[in-house]
Amino acid sequence: MRRPSALRHSPWLAATALLVACAGASDAPDAVTLVDLPAPAAELAEPFTAIAGATELSTGELVVVDGSDAEVSVVDFAAGSRAVLGKRGAGPGEYTAPAGVLRLAGDTIVVLDIAGGGGGGSARIVRFNPDRTPGATGNMMLFNMLDTSVVQGTMFAGAGGEVYSTAVKLRVGPSGPMPSDTMHVVRFALSATPTFTTLGHIRTPQTGEREQRIEGSAITIKAPFPGLVTADAWTAFPDGRVAIIRGEGYTVEFLSPDGTASPPVAIPYDRIPVTAADQEAELASTRQQLADAMVMIRRSLPPGVTLDIEVVPPPAWPTEYPPVTAIVAYPDKAGNVWVRRATQALVDREQWDVIGPTGALVARWRLPQAVRLVAVGDGAVYTTRADEDDLRYLQRVVLPR
């Protein structure tokens, strides 16, 4: 059984890095050593602009969504090739603003088109058959009018075709709808009006009230910086299990398909203080990420509607970094969970913990500067390297066994 799908050259020399377990003065009997991720075995020559989602097929190829360029591609690292899947439009095999991709049974590909659903809180579901020919299309309502919640964020597909995602309940503030600091982890079917089954809850990063102003068709939002607060991450497996990584105390718990939770397991972690230089760097990094995302967000807006978002400092900064970065983690075929640690933007080196099926920490990986992990596959992970023009070069990294 393969992992579920997630809703994100000049080759470096291939290398391997061995995990080293050692006894030490840690809170846990055995501390897992942080090691550098192996160098990529391959890097695609043609760059991407902004990867919004990626999933590995059974063939070893990778389906990649470029949200900025509004393009879906199939990457074959063995051949060093990249082929466009579908095209822009509103017919079968066509999309307007692709925002994510799912792999269903038999390598059926599902692209989530957030601008093609006709508005009203709906999105368009674009299918491609295993032979890459256009499949059925249809709209899916993302907004639940019964409880005013909206599905948003990364989606994962189960073995039976069910989908897992998060839904946030909107509340009305002085200037319009406001998100809460809690998301529901939900399961549903890809249908026009899906029924959402709530499996669990996660805490999202909220640091204060945002200001929203609507003048005609112009929307202006001033939002406090949401990072560096304790929040949770999650992921789902093909068999219906869900893993929730709690930022408070850094624990992991597994939910069975009926929502029953296992006892939480604590993960040891080092504490990183937040300096004034960190505050400045984190704010700048978030503003840049928002600028990149706004290209795709504006493409999904109705005609004539404008949106501007400004990120401002939070009411107060924490004294130390939280254990993990919210909100999404990745599963792998062995039943492990890959979760991104919260690290300094000044250092600009991602760190990923690998948590085993029983909750034990089994590996800790550190990526090079300006390299981002975008997907976890079967025995490999996929990363992007940014160049001086901020173009993203996709890489395949083979993991040691």
NUTIZA-772537 format. One record per residue (C-alpha): residue number from 1; residue in three letters; y, x, z. Coordinates in Angstrom, 3 decimals. Layout:
% residues N
ATOM;seq;type;y;x;z
ATOM;NUM;Ala;Y;X;Z
...
//
This chain:
% residues 401
ATOM;seq;type;y;x;z
ATOM;1;Met;0.000;0.000;0.000
ATOM;2;Arg;3.324;1.427;-1.009
ATOM;3;Arg;6.576;1.360;0.887
ATOM;4;Pro;9.046;-1.508;0.378
ATOM;5;Ser;12.009;-1.093;-1.879
ATOM;6;Ala;15.512;-0.541;-0.635
ATOM;7;Leu;18.658;-2.321;-1.551
ATOM;8;Arg;21.321;4.181;-2.206
ATOM;9;His;21.297;19.911;-13.665
ATOM;10;Ser;20.451;23.186;-12.731
ATOM;11;Pro;17.361;23.055;-10.554
ATOM;12;Trp;17.333;24.844;-7.250
ATOM;13;Leu;14.312;27.001;-6.575
ATOM;14;Ala;11.484;24.932;-5.104
ATOM;15;Ala;10.557;25.883;-1.566
ATOM;16;Thr;8.751;24.458;1.414
ATOM;17;Ala;9.712;24.373;5.078
ATOM;18;Leu;7.117;23.996;7.802
ATOM;19;Leu;7.691;21.861;10.878
ATOM;20;Val;7.514;23.831;14.099
ATOM;21;Ala;6.684;22.133;17.375
ATOM;22;Cys;7.524;24.044;20.497
ATOM;23;Ala;7.625;23.451;24.234
ATOM;24;Gly;11.018;23.731;25.823
ATOM;25;Ala;13.443;22.533;28.447
ATOM;26;Ser;13.891;19.119;26.888
ATOM;27;Asp;13.638;15.570;28.176
ATOM;28;Ala;10.373;15.273;26.206
ATOM;29;Pro;7.214;17.367;26.713
ATOM;30;Asp;7.438;18.609;23.127
ATOM;31;Ala;10.663;19.094;21.204
ATOM;32;Val;10.623;18.794;17.429
ATOM;33;Thr;12.644;21.568;15.846
ATOM;34;Leu;15.434;20.754;13.409
ATOM;35;Val;14.639;22.462;10.091
ATOM;36;Asp;16.283;22.584;6.670
ATOM;37;Leu;15.007;20.157;4.061
ATOM;38;Pro;13.098;21.993;1.301
ATOM;39;Ala;15.098;22.827;-1.802
ATOM;40;Pro;14.808;20.276;-4.636
ATOM;41;Ala;11.885;20.635;-6.999
ATOM;42;Ala;14.013;19.031;-9.724
ATOM;43;Glu;17.603;18.004;-10.347
ATOM;44;Leu;18.672;15.672;-13.159
ATOM;45;Ala;21.210;17.140;-15.563
ATOM;46;Glu;23.116;13.882;-16.139
ATOM;47;Pro;25.176;12.871;-13.086
ATOM;48;Phe;25.792;9.474;-11.479
ATOM;49;Thr;29.118;8.204;-10.171
ATOM;50;Ala;28.108;6.169;-7.101
ATOM;51;Ile;24.490;5.308;-6.313
ATOM;52;Ala;24.268;1.844;-4.738
ATOM;53;Gly;20.485;1.662;-4.506
ATOM;54;Ala;17.265;3.373;-5.571
ATOM;55;Thr;13.540;2.685;-5.364
ATOM;56;Glu;10.447;4.607;-6.433
ATOM;57;Leu;7.889;3.062;-8.801
ATOM;58;Ser;4.123;3.639;-8.663
ATOM;59;Thr;4.535;5.934;-11.694
ATOM;60;Gly;6.706;8.295;-9.637
ATOM;61;Glu;9.805;7.286;-11.599
ATOM;62;Leu;12.940;6.228;-9.743
ATOM;63;Val;15.011;3.128;-10.506
ATOM;64;Val;18.656;3.853;-9.710
ATOM;65;Val;21.672;1.532;-9.495
ATOM;66;Asp;25.059;3.093;-10.206
ATOM;67;Gly;27.475;0.609;-8.656
ATOM;68;Ser;30.593;2.243;-10.003
ATOM;69;Asp;29.375;2.391;-13.597
ATOM;70;Ala;27.561;-0.982;-13.289
ATOM;71;Glu;24.381;0.504;-14.736
ATOM;72;Val;20.680;0.522;-13.832
ATOM;73;Ser;18.563;3.493;-14.933
ATOM;74;Val;14.959;4.657;-14.748
ATOM;75;Val;14.751;8.369;-13.969
ATOM;76;Asp;11.676;10.416;-14.899
ATOM;77;Phe;11.897;13.773;-13.141
ATOM;78;Ala;8.756;15.085;-14.847
ATOM;79;Ala;10.432;14.629;-18.232
ATOM;80;Gly;13.961;15.294;-16.979
ATOM;81;Ser;15.090;12.012;-18.532
ATOM;82;Arg;17.203;9.008;-17.657
ATOM;83;Ala;16.857;5.700;-19.542
ATOM;84;Val;19.157;2.720;-19.096
ATOM;85;Leu;17.370;-0.447;-17.964
ATOM;86;Gly;18.879;-3.666;-19.316
ATOM;87;Lys;22.551;-3.999;-20.168
ATOM;88;Arg;25.764;-5.734;-19.166
ATOM;89;Gly;25.886;-9.452;-19.745
ATOM;90;Ala;24.683;-12.784;-18.391
ATOM;91;Gly;21.332;-13.226;-20.136
ATOM;92;Pro;17.785;-12.104;-19.278
ATOM;93;Gly;17.706;-8.397;-18.490
ATOM;94;Glu;21.508;-8.339;-18.166
ATOM;95;Tyr;23.849;-7.896;-15.189
ATOM;96;Thr;27.543;-7.626;-14.375
ATOM;97;Ala;27.810;-5.873;-10.993
ATOM;98;Pro;24.411;-4.534;-9.868
ATOM;99;Ala;24.425;-3.803;-6.139
ATOM;100;Gly;20.802;-3.126;-5.266
ATOM;101;Val;17.231;-2.980;-6.535
ATOM;102;Leu;13.832;-4.089;-5.248
ATOM;103;Arg;10.329;-3.147;-6.368
ATOM;104;Leu;7.843;-6.018;-6.168
ATOM;105;Ala;4.081;-5.948;-6.697
ATOM;106;Gly;2.932;-4.365;-9.935
ATOM;107;Asp;6.238;-2.546;-10.429
ATOM;108;Thr;8.208;-5.698;-11.160
ATOM;109;Ile;11.860;-4.702;-10.757
ATOM;110;Val;14.488;-7.012;-9.270
ATOM;111;Val;18.195;-6.198;-9.612
ATOM;112;Leu;20.703;-7.956;-7.369
ATOM;113;Asp;23.807;-8.837;-9.404
ATOM;114;Ile;26.534;-9.748;-6.915
ATOM;115;Ala;29.020;-10.858;-9.556
ATOM;116;Gly;26.680;-12.939;-11.690
ATOM;117;Gly;25.914;-15.863;-9.378
ATOM;118;Gly;28.886;-17.981;-10.313
ATOM;119;Gly;30.662;-17.633;-6.956
ATOM;120;Gly;30.276;-19.791;-3.876
ATOM;121;Gly;28.379;-17.148;-1.904
ATOM;122;Ser;25.578;-16.762;-4.461
ATOM;123;Ala;24.197;-13.803;-6.389
ATOM;124;Arg;22.148;-13.489;-9.543
ATOM;125;Ile;18.566;-12.226;-9.435
ATOM;126;Val;17.621;-10.273;-12.585
ATOM;127;Arg;13.916;-9.448;-13.046
ATOM;128;Phe;12.274;-6.856;-15.264
ATOM;129;Asn;8.552;-7.045;-15.959
ATOM;130;Pro;6.299;-4.025;-15.245
ATOM;131;Asp;6.569;-3.072;-18.940
ATOM;132;Arg;10.415;-3.022;-18.489
ATOM;133;Thr;10.975;-6.122;-20.656
ATOM;134;Pro;13.419;-8.757;-19.325
ATOM;135;Gly;11.875;-11.262;-16.929
ATOM;136;Ala;13.066;-14.468;-15.309
ATOM;137;Thr;16.578;-14.733;-13.901
ATOM;138;Gly;18.135;-17.107;-11.418
ATOM;139;Asn;20.783;-17.540;-8.767
ATOM;140;Met;20.236;-17.140;-5.024
ATOM;141;Met;22.521;-18.533;-2.334
ATOM;142;Leu;23.525;-15.785;0.106
ATOM;143;Phe;25.619;-18.055;2.325
ATOM;144;Asn;23.866;-20.372;4.797
ATOM;145;Met;26.147;-23.382;5.171
ATOM;146;Leu;24.144;-24.737;8.123
ATOM;147;Asp;25.015;-21.875;10.475
ATOM;148;Thr;27.854;-20.137;8.534
ATOM;149;Ser;25.894;-16.899;8.158
ATOM;150;Val;25.879;-14.710;5.071
ATOM;151;Val;23.182;-12.304;3.899
ATOM;152;Gln;24.562;-8.830;3.316
ATOM;153;Gly;23.360;-5.271;3.268
ATOM;154;Thr;20.234;-3.504;2.064
ATOM;155;Met;17.140;-5.535;1.174
ATOM;156;Phe;13.478;-4.524;1.482
ATOM;157;Ala;10.538;-6.220;-0.240
ATOM;158;Gly;7.219;-7.022;1.408
ATOM;159;Ala;3.802;-6.899;-0.233
ATOM;160;Gly;3.780;-10.675;-0.740
ATOM;161;Gly;7.146;-10.775;-2.492
ATOM;162;Glu;9.095;-11.800;0.598
ATOM;163;Val;12.428;-10.101;1.231
ATOM;164;Tyr;13.940;-8.671;4.412
ATOM;165;Ser;17.650;-8.199;4.991
ATOM;166;Thr;20.395;-8.815;7.530
ATOM;167;Ala;22.606;-11.856;7.942
ATOM;168;Val;25.852;-11.970;9.878
ATOM;169;Lys;27.358;-15.143;11.284
ATOM;170;Leu;31.011;-15.566;10.458
ATOM;171;Arg;33.495;-16.760;13.032
ATOM;172;Val;36.964;-18.022;12.353
ATOM;173;Gly;39.798;-15.855;13.638
ATOM;174;Pro;43.573;-16.261;13.482
ATOM;175;Ser;43.637;-14.971;9.907
ATOM;176;Gly;40.374;-16.349;8.543
ATOM;177;Pro;36.599;-15.648;8.720
ATOM;178;Met;35.660;-12.717;10.951
ATOM;179;Pro;32.280;-10.960;11.280
ATOM;180;Ser;30.583;-10.666;14.656
ATOM;181;Asp;29.182;-7.491;16.218
ATOM;182;Thr;25.601;-8.758;15.846
ATOM;183;Met;23.433;-9.171;12.753
ATOM;184;His;20.188;-11.123;12.403
ATOM;185;Val;17.229;-9.392;10.763
ATOM;186;Val;15.861;-12.120;8.474
ATOM;187;Arg;12.963;-12.785;6.132
ATOM;188;Phe;13.227;-15.087;3.107
ATOM;189;Ala;11.954;-15.763;-0.404
ATOM;190;Leu;13.847;-14.991;-3.600
ATOM;191;Ser;14.744;-18.594;-4.370
ATOM;192;Ala;17.873;-20.582;-5.192
ATOM;193;Thr;18.284;-21.841;-1.615
ATOM;194;Pro;16.122;-19.600;0.575
ATOM;195;Thr;15.116;-20.462;4.130
ATOM;196;Phe;15.955;-17.612;6.480
ATOM;197;Thr;13.527;-16.760;9.291
ATOM;198;Thr;15.166;-14.697;12.025
ATOM;199;Leu;12.959;-11.870;13.282
ATOM;200;Gly;15.332;-9.888;15.470
ATOM;201;His;18.889;-8.770;16.044
ATOM;202;Ile;20.853;-5.553;15.661
ATOM;203;Arg;24.229;-4.468;16.935
ATOM;204;Thr;26.745;-3.532;14.260
ATOM;205;Pro;29.640;-1.063;14.592
ATOM;206;Gln;32.733;-3.021;15.649
ATOM;207;Thr;35.727;-1.407;17.329
ATOM;208;Gly;38.408;-4.089;17.369
ATOM;209;Glu;39.860;-7.107;15.642
ATOM;210;Arg;40.805;-6.772;12.025
ATOM;211;Glu;43.946;-8.246;10.531
ATOM;212;Gln;43.620;-10.359;7.413
ATOM;213;Arg;46.369;-11.832;5.278
ATOM;214;Ile;45.871;-14.163;2.326
ATOM;215;Glu;48.818;-14.851;0.043
ATOM;216;Gly;47.744;-16.879;-2.950
ATOM;217;Ser;44.967;-14.895;-4.624
ATOM;218;Ala;45.852;-11.634;-2.865
ATOM;219;Ile;43.779;-10.614;0.173
ATOM;220;Thr;44.909;-7.777;2.442
ATOM;221;Ile;42.749;-6.506;5.309
ATOM;222;Lys;43.582;-3.965;7.993
ATOM;223;Ala;40.359;-2.912;9.734
ATOM;224;Pro;39.885;-0.548;12.687
ATOM;225;Phe;37.665;2.468;12.022
ATOM;226;Pro;34.104;1.215;12.733
ATOM;227;Gly;32.327;4.529;13.218
ATOM;228;Leu;31.260;6.532;16.257
ATOM;229;Val;30.365;3.452;18.297
ATOM;230;Thr;26.863;2.693;19.491
ATOM;231;Ala;25.065;0.493;16.967
ATOM;232;Asp;21.536;-0.066;15.658
ATOM;233;Ala;19.552;0.681;12.492
ATOM;234;Trp;16.509;-1.074;11.024
ATOM;235;Thr;13.952;-1.100;8.235
ATOM;236;Ala;10.954;-3.159;7.046
ATOM;237;Phe;7.424;-2.270;5.880
ATOM;238;Pro;5.319;-3.954;3.156
ATOM;239;Asp;2.939;-5.457;5.733
ATOM;240;Gly;5.780;-7.397;7.363
ATOM;241;Arg;6.473;-5.089;10.288
ATOM;242;Val;10.094;-4.331;11.128
ATOM;243;Ala;11.391;-1.254;12.952
ATOM;244;Ile;14.623;-1.468;14.938
ATOM;245;Ile;16.252;1.729;16.164
ATOM;246;Arg;18.565;1.036;19.089
ATOM;247;Gly;21.656;3.203;19.357
ATOM;248;Glu;21.925;2.510;23.068
ATOM;249;Gly;19.750;5.234;24.566
ATOM;250;Tyr;18.103;5.956;21.162
ATOM;251;Thr;14.912;3.927;21.299
ATOM;252;Val;12.662;2.439;18.612
ATOM;253;Glu;10.734;-0.821;18.732
ATOM;254;Phe;8.458;-2.418;16.150
ATOM;255;Leu;8.386;-6.139;15.400
ATOM;256;Ser;5.213;-7.806;14.145
ATOM;257;Pro;5.516;-10.349;11.288
ATOM;258;Asp;5.907;-13.148;13.855
ATOM;259;Gly;8.781;-11.315;15.558
ATOM;260;Thr;6.865;-10.049;18.614
ATOM;261;Ala;8.385;-6.750;19.748
ATOM;262;Ser;6.510;-3.684;20.946
ATOM;263;Pro;7.749;-1.842;24.050
ATOM;264;Pro;10.677;0.446;23.165
ATOM;265;Val;9.983;4.173;22.859
ATOM;266;Ala;12.749;6.644;23.740
ATOM;267;Ile;13.641;9.429;21.296
ATOM;268;Pro;15.213;12.624;22.729
ATOM;269;Tyr;18.507;13.698;21.187
ATOM;270;Asp;21.319;16.176;21.690
ATOM;271;Arg;24.814;14.967;22.603
ATOM;272;Ile;27.800;15.957;20.453
ATOM;273;Pro;31.339;15.693;21.893
ATOM;274;Val;34.096;14.100;19.785
ATOM;275;Thr;37.166;16.332;19.382
ATOM;276;Ala;40.605;15.555;17.948
ATOM;277;Ala;39.593;17.387;14.775
ATOM;278;Asp;36.479;15.196;14.571
ATOM;279;Gln;38.588;12.055;14.845
ATOM;280;Glu;40.776;13.124;11.934
ATOM;281;Ala;37.797;14.134;9.795
ATOM;282;Glu;35.832;10.951;10.492
ATOM;283;Leu;38.782;8.752;9.591
ATOM;284;Ala;39.387;10.648;6.349
ATOM;285;Ser;35.688;10.500;5.425
ATOM;286;Thr;35.499;6.738;5.994
ATOM;287;Arg;38.611;6.119;3.929
ATOM;288;Gln;37.101;8.098;1.052
ATOM;289;Gln;33.822;6.168;1.284
ATOM;290;Leu;35.785;2.914;1.215
ATOM;291;Ala;37.712;4.045;-1.864
ATOM;292;Asp;34.412;4.750;-3.619
ATOM;293;Ala;32.970;1.370;-2.619
ATOM;294;Met;36.058;-0.599;-3.653
ATOM;295;Val;35.261;0.054;-7.318
ATOM;296;Met;32.119;-2.066;-7.022
ATOM;297;Ile;33.650;-4.580;-4.580
ATOM;298;Arg;36.583;-5.374;-6.876
ATOM;299;Arg;34.212;-5.874;-9.796
ATOM;300;Ser;32.471;-8.647;-7.839
ATOM;301;Leu;35.682;-10.576;-7.074
ATOM;302;Pro;36.553;-13.773;-8.974
ATOM;303;Pro;39.092;-13.374;-11.787
ATOM;304;Gly;42.657;-13.081;-10.526
ATOM;305;Val;41.680;-12.267;-6.931
ATOM;306;Thr;42.842;-8.945;-5.503
ATOM;307;Leu;41.611;-7.198;-2.376
ATOM;308;Asp;43.102;-4.268;-0.466
ATOM;309;Ile;41.524;-2.821;2.675
ATOM;310;Glu;43.158;-0.269;4.960
ATOM;311;Val;41.168;1.584;7.613
ATOM;312;Val;43.213;2.337;10.737
ATOM;313;Pro;42.293;4.322;13.865
ATOM;314;Pro;40.203;2.434;16.460
ATOM;315;Pro;41.741;1.168;19.728
ATOM;316;Ala;39.932;4.036;21.500
ATOM;317;Trp;37.691;6.916;20.442
ATOM;318;Pro;34.360;7.572;22.208
ATOM;319;Thr;33.861;10.860;24.026
ATOM;320;Glu;30.645;11.693;22.138
ATOM;321;Tyr;28.828;10.832;18.930
ATOM;322;Pro;26.242;8.036;19.049
ATOM;323;Pro;22.588;8.981;18.453
ATOM;324;Val;22.196;7.335;15.030
ATOM;325;Thr;24.183;6.070;12.083
ATOM;326;Ala;24.075;2.311;11.560
ATOM;327;Ile;22.669;0.262;9.869
ATOM;328;Val;19.826;1.123;7.483
ATOM;329;Ala;16.755;3.310;7.945
ATOM;330;Tyr;13.984;3.973;5.407
ATOM;331;Pro;10.190;3.564;5.710
ATOM;332;Asp;7.611;5.774;4.044
ATOM;333;Lys;4.051;5.211;2.856
ATOM;334;Ala;2.553;6.735;6.024
ATOM;335;Gly;4.298;4.170;8.220
ATOM;336;Asn;7.047;6.516;9.391
ATOM;337;Val;10.707;5.603;9.768
ATOM;338;Trp;13.487;7.836;8.454
ATOM;339;Val;16.694;7.325;10.434
ATOM;340;Arg;19.970;9.149;9.916
ATOM;341;Arg;21.484;10.849;12.935
ATOM;342;Ala;25.208;10.569;13.609
ATOM;343;Thr;26.635;14.012;12.832
ATOM;344;Gln;30.090;15.500;12.409
ATOM;345;Ala;31.965;14.882;9.171
ATOM;346;Leu;33.543;18.321;9.727
ATOM;347;Val;30.093;19.888;9.334
ATOM;348;Asp;29.150;17.528;6.469
ATOM;349;Arg;25.398;18.077;6.802
ATOM;350;Glu;23.220;15.003;7.149
ATOM;351;Gln;20.375;15.076;9.673
ATOM;352;Trp;17.383;12.748;9.495
ATOM;353;Asp;14.786;12.046;12.173
ATOM;354;Val;11.303;10.921;11.144
ATOM;355;Ile;9.718;8.578;13.683
ATOM;356;Gly;5.972;7.925;13.538
ATOM;357;Pro;4.196;4.541;13.638
ATOM;358;Thr;3.785;4.743;17.428
ATOM;359;Gly;7.429;5.676;18.043
ATOM;360;Ala;6.896;9.416;18.480
ATOM;361;Leu;9.319;11.800;16.806
ATOM;362;Val;7.406;13.751;14.140
ATOM;363;Ala;10.100;15.638;12.187
ATOM;364;Arg;13.775;16.498;12.067
ATOM;365;Trp;15.398;17.464;8.758
ATOM;366;Arg;18.837;18.914;7.980
ATOM;367;Leu;20.336;18.605;4.488
ATOM;368;Pro;22.717;21.054;2.767
ATOM;369;Gln;26.457;20.362;2.723
ATOM;370;Ala;27.609;17.494;0.493
ATOM;371;Val;23.999;16.383;-0.087
ATOM;372;Arg;23.018;12.779;0.706
ATOM;373;Leu;19.593;11.183;1.078
ATOM;374;Val;19.390;8.013;-1.065
ATOM;375;Ala;15.684;7.063;-1.127
ATOM;376;Val;12.328;7.893;0.447
ATOM;377;Gly;9.265;7.944;-1.798
ATOM;378;Asp;5.583;8.851;-1.679
ATOM;379;Gly;5.496;12.461;-0.489
ATOM;380;Ala;9.075;13.067;-1.623
ATOM;381;Val;12.645;12.100;-0.869
ATOM;382;Tyr;15.566;11.706;-3.245
ATOM;383;Thr;18.974;13.198;-2.598
ATOM;384;Thr;22.302;13.586;-4.384
ATOM;385;Arg;24.463;16.682;-4.634
ATOM;386;Ala;28.208;16.191;-5.130
ATOM;387;Asp;30.140;18.584;-7.341
ATOM;388;Glu;33.869;19.401;-7.264
ATOM;389;Asp;34.603;16.249;-9.310
ATOM;390;Asp;32.567;14.133;-6.852
ATOM;391;Leu;29.903;13.388;-9.446
ATOM;392;Arg;26.441;12.899;-7.938
ATOM;393;Tyr;23.455;14.867;-9.235
ATOM;394;Leu;20.149;13.242;-8.358
ATOM;395;Gln;17.420;15.468;-6.897
ATOM;396;Arg;13.752;15.100;-6.026
ATOM;397;Val;12.575;16.954;-2.936
ATOM;398;Val;8.826;17.378;-2.399
ATOM;399;Leu;7.846;17.307;1.274
ATOM;400;Pro;5.312;19.704;2.767
ATOM;401;Arg;2.020;18.100;3.744
//
